[in-house]
Amino acid sequence: MGNLLGIFVSNGGVPKESVNSVRVDYQGLVSDNQHDKKHHGGVMRAVCVLEDETLKKLQAEGHPIMPGTTGENLLVSGYDLKIGSIFSVGDVELEVVSAATPCKTISDSFVDGYFNRISHKKYPGETRWYCKVLKTGVIRISA
């Protein structure tokens, strides 16, 4: 069983701000927005998830990455995520459909701006994951 460690939203761009709860519909987190709708958002990229294990590994390498700085909506731990994984966070059920391709807007989270450090092609599994929503609902950080 996995754990939800953080929920992050913004009006577009990074870093995303932490919130305690959010409603999730088929388009993603209701209070979240993206400036670049061509590359972000939509049903097949509704929720962006980062595993805490990846975050901690990157921090141990010296990268200044923090929760929410790479545009993820959820920070989780204890899930073994890969394309095809189906998992629940609160009432919401998600399916991992692709790796999220990194771009220059998150370069401040990496030493020397090396945002490709979370490229699934270069570092398989050490990435953010795009998920589609299979079941809508509300997710919240446990007290």
N, C-alpha and C positions, 0 to 999 in steps of 0.2 A: 504494500500500500504506500503510495507516494504522499508527499506533503506539499502544500501550497505555502511558499515563503514570501511572495510578493505579488501585488497587482499593480500595473502601471498603465497610465493613460496620458494623452496629450492632445492639444488642438492640432497637432502636426509637428513633426520634428522630434529631436532628442535633446536633452534627456526627457524621458517620460516621468511623470510624477506619481508617487506612491498613493494609492487609495486603499481603504479597508474593505470595500465591497463594490461590486459592479454587476449589472445585469448583462447577460450575454445572449445575443440573438444570432441568427444564421449569418449575419454580416460581421459579427465580432462583438467587442465590448462596446456597449451603447454610448458611453461617454468618450470614446477614443476616436481620433481622426488622423488621417494621413494626408500630407501635401501632395505626394506623388502617387496618384491612384493607378497609374500604369504599372508600377512595380510593387505596390503595397495594397493590402485590403482586398475586399471582395470575398465571395463564398469560399474559394479555395485557399485563401490566405487570411482567413478571418481572425485567427489568433496566433500570435508569435510567442513561442515558448523557449525559454533558456533554462537549461538544467544547472542547478547550483554547483554540481560537481565540475562542470565546464568553467563556470565563473571562478571558482576557487583555484582551479588549475592555472587559468590565465593570470589571476592575481599573484599566484606563487611565482610565475614567470616574470613578474615585474610590471605587467600591464596595469594602467590606472583605471581599468574597467570597474564599474560599480553597478548595482542593481538599477535597471531602467535606462542605462546610458547607451545601450545598443539597440534600443527601440523595441525590446521585448515587452509583451503584455503580461506574461506570467513568468515568475521565477519558481521553479519546482525542484524537489529532490526526491530520490527514492523511486523514480520511474526509470525504466530502461527504454528510452525513446529511440525509435528509428522509423523510417517510412513504413506505413501500414499499422503502426501501433495505435490501439484504441485505449483511451484511459479516461477516467472521471476526475473532475475537480469540483467538489461540492455537488450541486445538482447537474452540472454541465458535463456532457460527454463529448470528447474530442477525438479526431483521427488525424494522425500525422500524415500529411500528403506530400510534403517536400521540405528540403533544406532551404532556409532563407539565405539568398545570395547577399553577401555583405557589400556595402558601398561606402564611398568616401565620407558620407555624413556622420559615420560612427568612428572616424579615424582618431578622434580625441581620446577614445577608450583604449588605445594601443600605443605601445612604445614605437617611436618613429612613424606614427600614423599607419602602421601595418595592419589595416582592417581585414586583409585576407587571412589573418590568423584564425578567423572563424569561418573560413571557406570549407565547406564539406568536401569539395574536390581535392583540396590540398591537405586537409586534416580531417579525414572521415570521422563523423560522429561528434566532432568538437565544433558545434554550430548552434544556431538558433533553428527552431523547427516551425514551419507553417502548418497550421491545423485547420481543418474544416470542422464546423460545429454539427454534431449528430443529434444532440439534445440540448435545448436552450434552458436557461435558468439563471439563478443568482449564485455568484461565488463570493466568499468572504474569507478574510484572514481570521483564523481562530484566535480567541483571546488567550 
